Amino acid sequence: MKASRASLAILMAIASSASAFAPTKFNTPSSTILRATPATSSNFLTPELAQSCIDVAGGTPLYAYSLDSLAKSADACLAFPNAYGLTVRYAMKACPNGTILKYFLSRGICIDASSGYEVRRAMDMGVPAEKISLSSQELPTDFEELVKLGVKINCCSISQLERFGKAFANTSQKVGVRVNPGVGSGGFSSSTTGFSKTNVGGPSSSFGIWHEFVTDGTVPAIVEKYGLEVERIHTHIGSGSDPAIWQQTAKLSLSFCAIWDTVTSLNLGGGYKVGRNPDEKTTDLIEIGSPVADAFKDFAKEHGRELKMEIEPGTYLGE
Protein backbone atom coordinates (compact mmCIF):
# COMPACT_ATOMS: atom_id res chain seq x y z
CA MET A 1 0.00 0.00 0.00
CA LYS A 2 1.29 3.46 -0.82
CA ALA A 3 0.96 6.37 1.59
CA SER A 4 -1.86 8.75 0.66
CA ARG A 5 -0.55 12.11 -0.59
CA ALA A 6 -3.75 13.73 0.73
CA SER A 7 -3.11 12.40 4.22
CA LEU A 8 0.65 12.80 4.61
CA ALA A 9 2.72 15.92 4.29
CA ILE A 10 6.06 14.23 4.84
CA LEU A 11 7.72 11.05 5.91
CA MET A 12 11.09 11.49 7.57
CA ALA A 13 13.22 8.41 8.22
CA ILE A 14 16.38 8.30 10.28
CA ALA A 15 18.90 6.06 8.53
CA SER A 16 19.59 2.91 10.47
CA SER A 17 23.28 3.30 9.68
CA ALA A 18 23.53 6.55 11.62
CA SER A 19 25.26 5.38 14.78
CA ALA A 20 24.50 8.68 16.53
CA PHE A 21 20.85 7.67 16.63
CA ALA A 22 21.39 4.04 17.54
CA PRO A 23 19.68 2.84 20.74
CA THR A 24 21.86 3.08 23.80
CA LYS A 25 22.50 -0.19 25.61
CA PHE A 26 22.50 -0.16 29.39
CA ASN A 27 23.57 -2.88 31.78
CA THR A 28 20.15 -2.91 33.39
CA PRO A 29 18.28 -6.04 34.44
CA SER A 30 15.52 -6.73 31.95
CA SER A 31 12.95 -6.87 34.73
CA THR A 32 13.44 -3.14 35.42
CA ILE A 33 13.15 -1.93 31.81
CA LEU A 34 9.96 -0.05 31.07
CA ARG A 35 8.35 -1.24 27.87
CA ALA A 36 5.83 0.97 26.08
CA THR A 37 2.52 -0.49 24.97
CA PRO A 38 1.98 -0.01 21.22
CA ALA A 39 -0.62 2.67 20.45
CA THR A 40 -3.95 1.45 19.15
CA SER A 41 -5.22 4.77 17.79
CA SER A 42 -3.98 8.06 16.32
CA ASN A 43 -5.28 11.45 15.27
CA PHE A 44 -4.99 10.44 11.62
CA LEU A 45 -3.00 7.21 11.26
CA THR A 46 -4.57 3.79 10.89
CA PRO A 47 -2.45 0.67 11.40
CA GLU A 48 -2.51 0.13 7.64
CA LEU A 49 -1.45 3.70 6.85
CA ALA A 50 1.26 3.55 9.50
CA GLN A 51 2.66 0.41 7.90
CA SER A 52 2.58 2.05 4.46
CA CYS A 53 4.55 4.98 5.87
CA ILE A 54 7.17 2.59 7.21
CA ASP A 55 7.33 0.85 3.84
CA VAL A 56 7.78 4.14 1.94
CA ALA A 57 10.47 5.36 4.36
CA GLY A 58 12.30 2.04 4.24
CA GLY A 59 12.05 1.41 7.96
CA THR A 60 11.73 3.17 11.27
CA PRO A 61 12.01 5.48 13.11
CA LEU A 62 10.13 8.15 11.17
CA TYR A 63 7.76 11.07 11.59
CA ALA A 64 4.48 11.30 9.71
CA TYR A 65 2.50 14.52 9.39
CA SER A 66 -1.05 15.00 8.21
CA LEU A 67 -1.28 17.44 5.32
CA ASP A 68 -5.03 17.61 5.88
CA SER A 69 -4.49 18.77 9.47
CA LEU A 70 -1.85 21.32 8.45
CA ALA A 71 -4.18 22.69 5.76
CA LYS A 72 -7.10 22.96 8.17
CA SER A 73 -5.00 24.85 10.72
CA ALA A 74 -3.62 27.16 8.02
CA ASP A 75 -7.16 27.92 6.82
CA ALA A 76 -8.24 28.81 10.36
CA CYS A 77 -5.28 31.14 10.99
CA LEU A 78 -5.59 32.87 7.61
CA ALA A 79 -9.23 33.57 8.46
CA PHE A 80 -8.32 35.31 11.75
CA PRO A 81 -10.57 38.39 12.09
CA ASN A 82 -8.79 41.60 11.13
CA ALA A 83 -9.68 45.12 10.11
CA TYR A 84 -7.01 46.28 7.67
CA GLY A 85 -4.92 43.30 6.63
CA LEU A 86 -3.35 40.24 8.23
CA THR A 87 0.08 38.63 8.20
CA VAL A 88 0.27 35.12 9.63
CA ARG A 89 3.72 34.01 10.76
CA TYR A 90 4.45 30.41 11.67
CA ALA A 91 6.43 30.19 14.92
CA MET A 92 8.81 27.61 13.51
CA LYS A 93 10.16 26.53 16.89
CA ALA A 94 6.97 24.45 17.12
CA CYS A 95 8.31 22.18 14.34
CA PRO A 96 11.09 23.37 12.00
CA ASN A 97 10.67 20.51 9.53
CA GLY A 98 11.71 21.81 6.11
CA THR A 99 8.75 20.40 4.20
CA ILE A 100 6.32 21.97 6.67
CA LEU A 101 8.07 25.34 6.29
CA LYS A 102 7.77 25.05 2.51
CA TYR A 103 4.10 24.11 2.72
CA PHE A 104 3.19 27.09 4.90
CA LEU A 105 5.19 29.37 2.60
CA SER A 106 3.11 28.07 -0.32
CA ARG A 107 0.00 29.15 1.63
CA GLY A 108 1.27 32.70 2.02
CA ILE A 109 2.31 32.21 5.64
CA CYS A 110 5.51 33.94 6.77
CA ILE A 111 7.97 32.89 9.47
CA ASP A 112 8.51 33.86 13.10
CA ALA A 113 12.02 32.84 14.19
CA SER A 114 13.34 32.86 17.74
CA SER A 115 17.05 32.55 16.97
CA GLY A 116 19.53 33.34 14.25
CA TYR A 117 19.86 29.61 13.61
CA GLU A 118 16.13 29.37 12.86
CA VAL A 119 16.45 32.30 10.48
CA ARG A 120 19.23 30.54 8.56
CA ARG A 121 17.31 27.26 8.50
CA ALA A 122 14.22 28.97 7.11
CA MET A 123 16.28 30.66 4.39
CA ASP A 124 17.95 27.35 3.57
CA MET A 125 14.45 25.95 3.00
CA GLY A 126 13.71 28.72 0.49
CA VAL A 127 11.91 31.24 2.68
CA PRO A 128 12.79 34.77 1.48
CA ALA A 129 14.54 36.84 4.15
CA GLU A 130 11.91 39.58 3.94
CA LYS A 131 9.26 37.07 5.03
CA ILE A 132 11.10 36.27 8.26
CA SER A 133 10.69 38.08 11.57
CA LEU A 134 13.17 37.50 14.40
CA SER A 135 12.27 37.93 18.09
CA SER A 136 15.04 36.52 20.25
CA GLN A 137 16.21 36.70 23.84
CA GLU A 138 19.70 37.32 22.45
CA LEU A 139 20.58 39.04 19.20
CA PRO A 140 22.63 36.75 16.94
CA THR A 141 26.17 37.89 16.22
CA ASP A 142 25.30 38.30 12.54
CA PHE A 143 22.17 40.37 13.09
CA GLU A 144 23.50 43.24 10.97
CA GLU A 145 23.87 40.92 7.98
CA LEU A 146 20.40 39.47 8.55
CA VAL A 147 18.87 42.95 8.56
CA LYS A 148 20.68 43.85 5.34
CA LEU A 149 19.30 40.66 3.78
CA GLY A 150 15.79 41.80 4.65
CA VAL A 151 15.00 40.00 7.92
CA LYS A 152 12.74 42.01 10.25
CA ILE A 153 14.05 42.22 13.80
CA ASN A 154 12.04 42.97 16.94
CA CYS A 155 14.26 44.28 19.72
CA CYS A 156 13.22 42.48 22.90
CA SER A 157 15.24 44.43 25.48
CA ILE A 158 16.73 47.86 25.98
CA SER A 159 20.23 46.44 25.49
CA GLN A 160 19.17 44.92 22.15
CA LEU A 161 17.73 48.24 21.04
CA GLU A 162 21.00 49.97 21.99
CA ARG A 163 23.06 47.44 20.01
CA PHE A 164 20.74 47.71 17.05
CA GLY A 165 20.86 51.50 17.19
CA LYS A 166 24.66 51.62 17.32
CA ALA A 167 24.86 49.30 14.32
CA PHE A 168 22.47 51.40 12.22
CA ALA A 169 22.91 54.88 13.69
CA ASN A 170 21.31 57.73 11.72
CA THR A 171 20.21 55.51 8.83
CA SER A 172 16.46 55.57 9.55
CA GLN A 173 16.65 51.79 9.79
CA LYS A 174 13.26 50.21 10.43
CA VAL A 175 12.91 48.15 13.59
CA GLY A 176 10.28 46.42 15.68
CA VAL A 177 9.94 46.79 19.45
CA ARG A 178 8.70 43.94 21.58
CA VAL A 179 6.86 45.13 24.67
CA ASN A 180 5.91 43.24 27.81
CA PRO A 181 2.42 44.70 28.35
CA GLY A 182 2.33 43.81 32.05
CA VAL A 183 -0.26 41.04 31.75
CA GLY A 184 -0.26 37.51 30.39
CA SER A 185 -2.31 34.38 30.03
CA GLY A 186 -1.78 30.63 29.99
CA GLY A 187 -0.51 27.60 31.82
CA PHE A 188 -1.59 26.35 35.22
CA SER A 189 -2.16 29.77 36.75
CA SER A 190 -5.32 31.83 36.33
CA SER A 191 -3.39 34.96 37.31
CA THR A 192 -2.56 37.44 34.54
CA THR A 193 0.57 38.59 36.36
CA GLY A 194 1.78 35.49 38.24
CA PHE A 195 4.27 32.86 37.15
CA SER A 196 3.45 30.09 34.69
CA LYS A 197 5.86 28.58 32.20
CA THR A 198 3.52 29.34 29.27
CA ASN A 199 2.62 32.83 30.46
CA VAL A 200 5.09 35.17 28.74
CA GLY A 201 3.62 38.50 29.82
CA GLY A 202 3.60 40.24 33.19
CA PRO A 203 6.20 41.05 35.86
CA SER A 204 7.35 37.42 36.19
CA SER A 205 8.24 37.21 32.49
CA SER A 206 11.53 38.28 30.91
CA PHE A 207 10.11 38.53 27.39
CA GLY A 208 9.96 42.03 25.92
CA ILE A 209 10.75 45.52 27.18
CA TRP A 210 8.73 46.36 30.28
CA HIS A 211 5.88 48.63 29.19
CA GLU A 212 6.77 51.44 31.61
CA PHE A 213 10.09 51.94 29.80
CA VAL A 214 8.07 52.63 26.66
CA THR A 215 5.62 55.06 28.22
CA ASP A 216 8.14 56.94 30.40
CA GLY A 217 10.19 58.01 27.38
CA THR A 218 13.18 55.66 27.83
CA VAL A 219 12.62 53.67 24.64
CA PRO A 220 11.53 56.69 22.53
CA ALA A 221 14.73 58.47 23.60
CA ILE A 222 16.90 55.57 22.37
CA VAL A 223 15.01 55.45 19.08
CA GLU A 224 15.53 59.19 18.62
CA LYS A 225 19.20 59.05 19.65
CA TYR A 226 20.05 56.58 16.89
CA GLY A 227 17.64 57.87 14.29
CA LEU A 228 15.69 54.59 14.04
CA GLU A 229 12.20 54.15 12.60
CA VAL A 230 9.83 51.99 14.64
CA GLU A 231 7.58 50.22 12.15
CA ARG A 232 6.13 47.48 14.31
CA ILE A 233 5.06 46.86 17.90
CA HIS A 234 5.21 43.26 19.09
CA THR A 235 3.54 41.76 22.16
CA HIS A 236 2.88 38.20 23.25
CA ILE A 237 1.01 37.13 26.37
CA GLY A 238 1.28 33.33 26.41
CA SER A 239 -0.65 30.17 25.71
CA GLY A 240 -4.06 31.17 26.96
CA SER A 241 -7.52 31.35 25.45
CA ASP A 242 -9.28 34.05 27.46
CA PRO A 243 -10.92 36.49 24.98
CA ALA A 244 -11.15 39.20 27.64
CA ILE A 245 -7.38 39.13 28.26
CA TRP A 246 -6.67 39.15 24.53
CA GLN A 247 -8.91 42.18 24.07
CA GLN A 248 -7.34 43.94 27.04
CA THR A 249 -3.83 43.28 25.76
CA ALA A 250 -4.70 44.35 22.21
CA LYS A 251 -6.00 47.72 23.41
CA LEU A 252 -2.93 48.23 25.58
CA SER A 253 -0.63 47.27 22.71
CA LEU A 254 -2.38 49.69 20.39
CA SER A 255 -1.62 52.46 22.86
CA PHE A 256 2.10 51.74 22.31
CA CYS A 257 1.54 52.05 18.56
CA ALA A 258 0.23 55.56 19.12
CA ILE A 259 3.64 56.67 20.47
CA TRP A 260 5.26 56.48 17.01
CA ASP A 261 3.41 57.66 13.93
CA THR A 262 5.77 55.47 11.86
CA VAL A 263 4.22 52.24 13.18
CA THR A 264 2.32 50.38 10.47
CA SER A 265 1.61 47.02 12.12
CA LEU A 266 0.92 45.42 15.48
CA ASN A 267 2.07 41.85 16.10
CA LEU A 268 0.01 40.17 18.82
CA GLY A 269 2.11 37.01 18.95
CA GLY A 270 0.61 33.55 19.16
CA GLY A 271 0.17 31.04 21.95
CA TYR A 272 -3.21 29.80 20.77
CA LYS A 273 -3.93 26.87 23.03
CA VAL A 274 -4.40 23.43 21.51
CA GLY A 275 -6.58 21.14 23.61
CA ARG A 276 -4.71 17.84 23.99
CA ASN A 277 -6.76 16.29 26.76
CA PRO A 278 -10.54 15.72 26.94
CA ASP A 279 -11.02 18.53 29.46
CA GLU A 280 -8.94 21.10 27.51
CA LYS A 281 -10.43 23.57 25.06
CA THR A 282 -8.73 24.61 21.83
CA THR A 283 -8.67 28.36 21.27
CA ASP A 284 -11.55 29.68 19.16
CA LEU A 285 -9.76 32.16 16.86
CA ILE A 286 -12.98 33.86 15.79
CA GLU A 287 -14.02 34.38 19.41
CA ILE A 288 -10.74 35.99 20.48
CA GLY A 289 -10.12 37.78 17.18
CA SER A 290 -13.40 39.58 16.57
CA PRO A 291 -13.15 42.07 19.48
CA VAL A 292 -9.46 42.62 18.65
CA ALA A 293 -10.37 43.59 15.07
CA ASP A 294 -12.86 46.08 16.51
CA ALA A 295 -10.07 47.58 18.64
CA PHE A 296 -8.02 48.18 15.48
CA LYS A 297 -10.99 50.02 13.96
CA ASP A 298 -11.31 52.18 17.07
CA PHE A 299 -7.61 53.03 16.84
CA ALA A 300 -8.03 54.08 13.20
CA LYS A 301 -10.90 56.39 14.08
CA GLU A 302 -8.91 58.02 16.87
CA HIS A 303 -5.50 58.27 15.20
CA GLY A 304 -6.26 58.22 11.48
CA ARG A 305 -4.03 55.18 10.85
CA GLU A 306 -5.12 51.74 9.66
CA LEU A 307 -2.68 49.26 11.19
CA LYS A 308 -2.08 45.79 9.83
CA MET A 309 -2.31 42.87 12.24
CA GLU A 310 0.27 40.11 12.61
CA ILE A 311 -0.16 36.84 14.52
CA GLU A 312 2.38 34.10 15.26
CA PRO A 313 0.77 30.69 15.87
CA GLY A 314 3.19 27.83 16.42
CA THR A 315 1.77 24.59 17.80
CA TYR A 316 -1.70 25.60 16.58
CA LEU A 317 -0.36 25.47 13.02
CA GLY A 318 2.26 22.77 13.18
CA GLU A 319 0.70 20.13 15.42
C-alpha positions in Angstrom: 0.0 0.0 0.0 1.3 3.5 -0.8 1.0 6.4 1.6 -1.9 8.8 0.7 -0.6 12.1 -0.6 -3.7 13.7 0.7 -3.1 12.4 4.2 0.6 12.8 4.6 2.7 15.9 4.3 6.1 14.2 4.8 7.7 11.1 5.9 11.1 11.5 7.6 13.2 8.4 8.2 16.4 8.3 10.3 18.9 6.1 8.5 19.6 2.9 10.5 23.3 3.3 9.7 23.5 6.6 11.6 25.3 5.4 14.8 24.5 8.7 16.5 20.9 7.7 16.6 21.4 4.0 17.5 19.7 2.8 20.7 21.9 3.1 23.8 22.5 -0.2 25.6 22.5 -0.2 29.4 23.6 -2.9 31.8 20.1 -2.9 33.4 18.3 -6.0 34.4 15.5 -6.7 31.9 13.0 -6.9 34.7 13.4 -3.1 35.4 13.1 -1.9 31.8 10.0 -0.1 31.1 8.3 -1.2 27.9 5.8 1.0 26.1 2.5 -0.5 25.0 2.0 0.0 21.2 -0.6 2.7 20.5 -4.0 1.5 19.2 -5.2 4.8 17.8 -4.0 8.1 16.3 -5.3 11.5 15.3 -5.0 10.4 11.6 -3.0 7.2 11.3 -4.6 3.8 10.9 -2.5 0.7 11.4 -2.5 0.1 7.6 -1.5 3.7 6.8 1.3 3.5 9.5 2.7 0.4 7.9 2.6 2.0 4.5 4.5 5.0 5.9 7.2 2.6 7.2 7.3 0.9 3.8 7.8 4.1 1.9 10.5 5.4 4.4 12.3 2.0 4.2 12.1 1.4 8.0 11.7 3.2 11.3 12.0 5.5 13.1 10.1 8.2 11.2 7.8 11.1 11.6 4.5 11.3 9.7 2.5 14.5 9.4 -1.1 15.0 8.2 -1.3 17.4 5.3 -5.0 17.6 5.9 -4.5 18.8 9.5 -1.9 21.3 8.5 -4.2 22.7 5.8 -7.1 23.0 8.2 -5.0 24.9 10.7 -3.6 27.2 8.0 -7.2 27.9 6.8 -8.2 28.8 10.4 -5.3 31.1 11.0 -5.6 32.9 7.6 -9.2 33.6 8.5 -8.3 35.3 11.8 -10.6 38.4 12.1 -8.8 41.6 11.1 -9.7 45.1 10.1 -7.0 46.3 7.7 -4.9 43.3 6.6 -3.3 40.2 8.2 0.1 38.6 8.2 0.3 35.1 9.6 3.7 34.0 10.8 4.5 30.4 11.7 6.4 30.2 14.9 8.8 27.6 13.5 10.2 26.5 16.9 7.0 24.4 17.1 8.3 22.2 14.3 11.1 23.4 12.0 10.7 20.5 9.5 11.7 21.8 6.1 8.8 20.4 4.2 6.3 22.0 6.7 8.1 25.3 6.3 7.8 25.1 2.5 4.1 24.1 2.7 3.2 27.1 4.9 5.2 29.4 2.6 3.1 28.1 -0.3 0.0 29.1 1.6 1.3 32.7 2.0 2.3 32.2 5.6 5.5 33.9 6.8 8.0 32.9 9.5 8.5 33.9 13.1 12.0 32.8 14.2 13.3 32.9 17.7 17.1 32.5 17.0 19.5 33.3 14.3 19.9 29.6 13.6 16.1 29.4 12.9 16.4 32.3 10.5 19.2 30.5 8.6 17.3 27.3 8.5 14.2 29.0 7.1 16.3 30.7 4.4 17.9 27.3 3.6 14.5 26.0 3.0 13.7 28.7 0.5 11.9 31.2 2.7 12.8 34.8 1.5 14.5 36.8 4.1 11.9 39.6 3.9 9.3 37.1 5.0 11.1 36.3 8.3 10.7 38.1 11.6 13.2 37.5 14.4 12.3 37.9 18.1 15.0 36.5 20.2 16.2 36.7 23.8 19.7 37.3 22.4 20.6 39.0 19.2 22.6 36.7 16.9 26.2 37.9 16.2 25.3 38.3 12.5 22.2 40.4 13.1 23.5 43.2 11.0 23.9 40.9 8.0 20.4 39.5 8.5 18.9 43.0 8.6 20.7 43.9 5.3 19.3 40.7 3.8 15.8 41.8 4.7 15.0 40.0 7.9 12.7 42.0 10.3 14.0 42.2 13.8 12.0 43.0 16.9 14.3 44.3 19.7 13.2 42.5 22.9 15.2 44.4 25.5 16.7 47.9 26.0 20.2 46.4 25.5 19.2 44.9 22.2 17.7 48.2 21.0 21.0 50.0 22.0 23.1 47.4 20.0 20.7 47.7 17.0 20.9 51.5 17.2 24.7 51.6 17.3 24.9 49.3 14.3 22.5 51.4 12.2 22.9 54.9 13.7 21.3 57.7 11.7 20.2 55.5 8.8 16.5 55.6 9.6 16.7 51.8 9.8 13.3 50.2 10.4 12.9 48.2 13.6 10.3 46.4 15.7 9.9 46.8 19.4 8.7 43.9 21.6 6.9 45.1 24.7 5.9 43.2 27.8 2.4 44.7 28.4 2.3 43.8 32.0 -0.3 41.0 31.7 -0.3 37.5 30.4 -2.3 34.4 30.0 -1.8 30.6 30.0 -0.5 27.6 31.8 -1.6 26.3 35.2 -2.2 29.8 36.8 -5.3 31.8 36.3 -3.4 35.0 37.3 -2.6 37.4 34.5 0.6 38.6 36.4 1.8 35.5 38.2 4.3 32.9 37.1 3.4 30.1 34.7 5.9 28.6 32.2 3.5 29.3 29.3 2.6 32.8 30.5 5.1 35.2 28.7 3.6 38.5 29.8 3.6 40.2 33.2 6.2 41.1 35.9 7.3 37.4 36.2 8.2 37.2 32.5 11.5 38.3 30.9 10.1 38.5 27.4 10.0 42.0 25.9 10.7 45.5 27.2 8.7 46.4 30.3 5.9 48.6 29.2 6.8 51.4 31.6 10.1 51.9 29.8 8.1 52.6 26.7 5.6 55.1 28.2 8.1 56.9 30.4 10.2 58.0 27.4 13.2 55.7 27.8 12.6 53.7 24.6 11.5 56.7 22.5 14.7 58.5 23.6 16.9 55.6 22.4 15.0 55.5 19.1 15.5 59.2 18.6 19.2 59.0 19.6 20.1 56.6 16.9 17.6 57.9 14.3 15.7 54.6 14.0 12.2 54.2 12.6 9.8 52.0 14.6 7.6 50.2 12.1 6.1 47.5 14.3 5.1 46.9 17.9 5.2 43.3 19.1 3.5 41.8 22.2 2.9 38.2 23.3 1.0 37.1 26.4 1.3 33.3 26.4 -0.7 30.2 25.7 -4.1 31.2 27.0 -7.5 31.4 25.4 -9.3 34.1 27.5 -10.9 36.5 25.0 -11.1 39.2 27.6 -7.4 39.1 28.3 -6.7 39.2 24.5 -8.9 42.2 24.1 -7.3 43.9 27.0 -3.8 43.3 25.8 -4.7 44.4 22.2 -6.0 47.7 23.4 -2.9 48.2 25.6 -0.6 47.3 22.7 -2.4 49.7 20.4 -1.6 52.5 22.9 2.1 51.7 22.3 1.5 52.1 18.6 0.2 55.6 19.1 3.6 56.7 20.5 5.3 56.5 17.0 3.4 57.7 13.9 5.8 55.5 11.9 4.2 52.2 13.2 2.3 50.4 10.5 1.6 47.0 12.1 0.9 45.4 15.5 2.1 41.8 16.1 0.0 40.2 18.8 2.1 37.0 19.0 0.6 33.5 19.2 0.2 31.0 21.9 -3.2 29.8 20.8 -3.9 26.9 23.0 -4.4 23.4 21.5 -6.6 21.1 23.6 -4.7 17.8 24.0 -6.8 16.3 26.8 -10.5 15.7 26.9 -11.0 18.5 29.5 -8.9 21.1 27.5 -10.4 23.6 25.1 -8.7 24.6 21.8 -8.7 28.4 21.3 -11.5 29.7 19.2 -9.8 32.2 16.9 -13.0 33.9 15.8 -14.0 34.4 19.4 -10.7 36.0 20.5 -10.1 37.8 17.2 -13.4 39.6 16.6 -13.1 42.1 19.5 -9.5 42.6 18.6 -10.4 43.6 15.1 -12.9 46.1 16.5 -10.1 47.6 18.6 -8.0 48.2 15.5 -11.0 50.0 14.0 -11.3 52.2 17.1 -7.6 53.0 16.8 -8.0 54.1 13.2 -10.9 56.4 14.1 -8.9 58.0 16.9 -5.5 58.3 15.2 -6.3 58.2 11.5 -4.0 55.2 10.9 -5.1 51.7 9.7 -2.7 49.3 11.2 -2.1 45.8 9.8 -2.3 42.9 12.2 0.3 40.1 12.6 -0.2 36.8 14.5 2.4 34.1 15.3 0.8 30.7 15.9 3.2 27.8 16.4 1.8 24.6 17.8 -1.7 25.6 16.6 -0.4 25.5 13.0 2.3 22.8 13.2 0.7 20.1 15.4 
